[in-house]
Amino acid sequence: MQAARIRKKAINIRKVRKLHRIAGVYFFVLIIIVSVTGLLLAWKKDVPGLLSVPTQQGTSQKPEEWMPFEDLYNIARKVVIEEFPDQNEVVFNRVDLRPGKGVVKFIFEKKYFEVQLDAATGRILSRSIRTSDIIENVHDGSIIDHLLDSEKSCGKLIISTLTGFAALFFAFSGIWLRWQRKVIRKRYSGN
């Protein structure tokens, strides 16, 4: 009877171990990508210029001295048109106001591009690709939606769901396998 219980436990352990190993093969690349991009995102503020565009310094931190928003918008729009003449329309994803620095950042919807302007003078302080946004989109899977030019976030949902379930499965199955090994050794070793 004890031998039959040990055999049944051993069969279950082999099944879970095999499933754990097979899942590891299929999810290896996905988990590596999410892990590496997560590390890069964690360090992006501490490695300025390499992973993120440093925020420049404007001439005035007083919003009442700043140019009208429409003028700043038109300057940023002109920069984007010069930089990407093949784009038939200019759509900004967001505007980031930094009153403490006297800077306005215009982040372009496509091409991961950013224009930083001195809010008081309208002078172009920086024009650059936002590497951290690319890394973030790879990390959460929305790069698929971006590449397919999709308005929906199907790629992001699929990648995030698969990665989340894989991580949970590996954590629980790894703990369960380890625990079962100890249980078998303790119960059936004859001690």
C-alpha positions in Angstrom: 0.0 0.0 0.0 2.8 2.4 0.9 4.6 1.5 -2.3 1.4 2.3 -4.4 1.1 5.8 -2.7 4.8 6.5 -3.4 4.4 5.4 -7.0 1.3 7.6 -7.4 3.1 10.6 -5.9 6.1 10.0 -8.1 3.9 9.9 -11.2 2.2 13.2 -10.2 5.6 14.8 -9.6 6.9 13.6 -13.0 3.9 15.1 -14.7 4.3 18.5 -13.0 8.1 18.4 -13.6 7.5 17.7 -17.3 4.9 20.4 -17.6 7.3 22.8 -15.8 10.1 21.9 -18.2 8.0 22.2 -21.3 6.5 25.5 -20.2 10.0 26.7 -19.5 11.1 26.0 -23.1 8.1 27.9 -24.6 8.1 30.9 -22.2 11.9 31.2 -21.8 12.3 34.0 -24.4 9.3 35.9 -23.2 10.4 35.9 -19.6 13.9 36.9 -20.5 12.6 39.9 -22.5 10.3 41.0 -19.8 13.0 40.6 -17.1 15.7 42.5 -19.0 13.3 45.3 -20.1 12.1 45.5 -16.5 15.6 45.9 -15.2 16.3 48.6 -17.8 13.2 50.5 -16.9 14.1 50.3 -13.2 17.4 52.0 -14.0 16.3 54.5 -16.6 16.3 57.5 -14.3 19.8 56.6 -12.9 21.4 56.3 -16.4 20.2 59.6 -18.0 21.1 60.1 -21.6 21.4 56.4 -22.3 17.9 55.1 -21.4 16.0 58.3 -21.0 16.2 61.8 -22.3 17.4 64.1 -19.6 15.0 67.1 -18.9 16.7 70.3 -19.9 16.6 73.6 -18.0 14.5 76.5 -19.3 15.0 80.2 -18.5 11.9 80.8 -16.3 10.1 78.6 -13.8 7.2 81.1 -13.6 4.3 80.0 -15.8 3.0 83.6 -16.1 6.3 84.4 -18.1 5.8 81.4 -20.5 4.8 81.7 -24.1 1.2 80.9 -25.0 0.7 77.1 -25.3 -0.5 77.4 -28.9 2.8 79.0 -29.9 4.8 76.3 -28.1 2.7 73.7 -29.8 3.3 75.2 -33.3 7.1 75.2 -32.7 7.1 71.6 -31.6 4.9 70.7 -34.5 7.4 72.4 -36.9 10.3 70.4 -35.4 8.4 67.1 -35.9 7.6 68.0 -39.5 11.3 68.8 -40.2 12.4 65.6 -38.5 9.9 63.3 -40.2 8.8 64.8 -43.5 7.2 61.5 -44.5 4.6 61.9 -41.8 1.4 63.2 -43.3 0.0 64.3 -39.9 1.5 65.3 -36.6 -0.2 63.8 -33.6 1.2 64.4 -30.1 0.7 61.6 -27.5 1.0 63.9 -24.5 2.5 67.2 -23.3 4.6 67.1 -20.2 4.9 70.4 -18.3 7.9 70.8 -16.0 7.3 74.1 -14.1 10.4 73.5 -11.9 12.6 73.4 -14.9 10.7 75.9 -17.1 10.4 73.2 -19.8 7.5 71.8 -21.9 7.9 68.4 -23.5 5.9 67.4 -26.5 5.8 63.6 -27.0 5.0 62.6 -30.6 2.5 59.7 -31.1 4.6 57.9 -33.6 8.4 57.3 -33.9 8.9 57.6 -30.1 10.0 61.2 -30.6 10.2 64.1 -28.1 10.7 67.8 -28.4 11.7 69.8 -25.3 11.1 73.6 -25.5 12.1 76.4 -23.2 8.6 77.4 -22.1 9.5 81.1 -21.8 11.4 81.6 -25.1 10.2 78.7 -27.2 13.9 77.8 -27.9 14.4 74.1 -28.8 16.3 72.5 -26.0 16.2 68.9 -27.1 14.9 66.8 -29.9 15.4 63.1 -29.5 14.1 59.5 -29.6 12.6 58.3 -26.3 14.4 55.0 -25.8 12.7 54.4 -22.5 9.3 54.4 -24.3 10.5 51.8 -26.7 11.8 49.6 -23.8 8.5 50.1 -22.0 6.5 49.1 -25.1 8.6 45.9 -25.5 8.2 45.2 -21.8 4.5 45.3 -21.7 3.9 43.9 -25.2 2.3 47.1 -26.6 5.1 47.2 -29.2 3.1 44.6 -31.2 0.1 47.0 -31.3 2.4 49.9 -32.2 4.0 47.9 -35.1 0.6 46.8 -36.3 -0.7 50.3 -36.0 -3.6 49.0 -33.9 -5.8 51.2 -31.8 -6.7 48.2 -29.6 -4.3 46.8 -27.0 -4.6 43.1 -28.0 -0.8 42.5 -28.2 -0.3 44.1 -24.8 -3.1 42.0 -23.2 -1.8 38.8 -24.7 1.8 39.2 -23.8 1.0 40.5 -20.3 -1.4 37.7 -19.7 0.9 35.0 -20.9 3.9 36.4 -19.0 1.8 36.8 -15.8 0.4 33.2 -16.0 3.8 31.8 -16.8 5.5 33.5 -13.9 2.7 32.3 -11.5 2.9 28.8 -12.9 6.7 28.6 -12.5 6.5 30.0 -9.0 3.8 27.6 -7.8 5.0 24.5 -9.6 8.6 25.1 -8.5 7.5 25.5 -4.9 5.2 22.4 -5.1 7.9 20.3 -6.7 10.4 21.2 -4.0 7.9 20.6 -1.3 6.9 17.2 -2.7 10.5 16.1 -2.8 10.9 16.9 0.9 7.6 15.2 1.8 8.6 12.0 0.1 12.0 12.0 1.7 10.6 12.6 5.1 7.7 10.2 5.0 9.1 7.3 3.0 12.8 7.3 3.8 12.3 5.0 6.7 13.4 7.6 9.4 
